[in-house]
């Protein structure tokens, strides 16, 4: 189903990225194990690199207070809008969270 009538308010995408990234930082122990597994078991070198990069960022434990375009280029694959108007944030390391 193609939904073209769903509108996303200005700034909601940046806010969703911040919220999801900070959620990953707060629950980093939960995600670090799965990212480590991707690093060790993935046959794709690029996916291994992306998982390693996200793991290093999360290990710092620093939350974000404002959107950083450069950081989003390093970590973010894309955003998807659900039929309910929620945003799913998909990272390059194949982590998906919906807010």
N, C-alpha and C positions, 0 to 999 in steps of 0.2 A: 504494500500500500504506500503510495506516495502522498505525503501530506505537505502541501505547499501553503496552507493558510495559518500555520503556527508561527507566531512572531516571538522573537527573543528580545527582551529589552536591552538597550545599550548598556554595556558593562556587565551583563549577567555571565557571559562566557569567561571573562577575566575573574569574576568573583567565584565561579564554579571551579576554575583551575586552582585558585588560592585555597579554597575550602577543601578540595580533594587532596592537594599536596600536603596541607597541614594535617589532614586526617591520616595520610600515609606516614608522616613523621611521628604523630602521636601513637600510631599502632605499628611502628616500624619493626618490632620484633616479629610480629605476625607475617609481615611481607618480606622481611630479609631472608627468611628460610626459603620461600618460594623463588625469590630472585636468585639466590645462590644456586638452587636446583636448576634454574634456567641457564645460568652461567656454565654449570658443569655438564648438563645433559643435552643442551640444544646443539643441533648439527649446524646451525646457522651462525657464522662468526659475528655478523652484524647484531643479531639478537643477543648473543653472549655479551658483546660490547655494551649494548643499550642496557641490559640488566645490570651489568657491573657499574655503569655510570649512575643509574638510579639508586643502586645500593649505596654507593659512595655518598651521594647527595643526602640520602636518608640517614646515614650513619652520623652525619654531623649533628643531627637533632635540632637544627635551626628551622623554625617556622617562618613563613613569609607574611609580611604585613602589607606588601603591595605587589602588584603584578609586574613581573620582569620579562620583557619580550625575549631577551637573549636566553634566559633560562627556559622559557616555554619552547624555544626552537630546539634546545638540547633534549628536552624530555617529552614533549607533547606530540602525539601522532595526529589526533583529530578529536573533534567533539561531535556528538550525535544528539539530535533532539528527538525525544520520545514523543509518542502521540499525546501524552499527557502534558507535554511542554517541559519536562525535566531534561536536564543535560547529562549525558554520559561522557565522561572524560576518559579518553583512551591514550595511554602513554606508549611510547615507542617500545618499551619493554613488555608489552602486551598485558598491562595492568589496566583494568576497566573498573571505574567506580561511577555511580550515578547519584546526582544530588538533585 
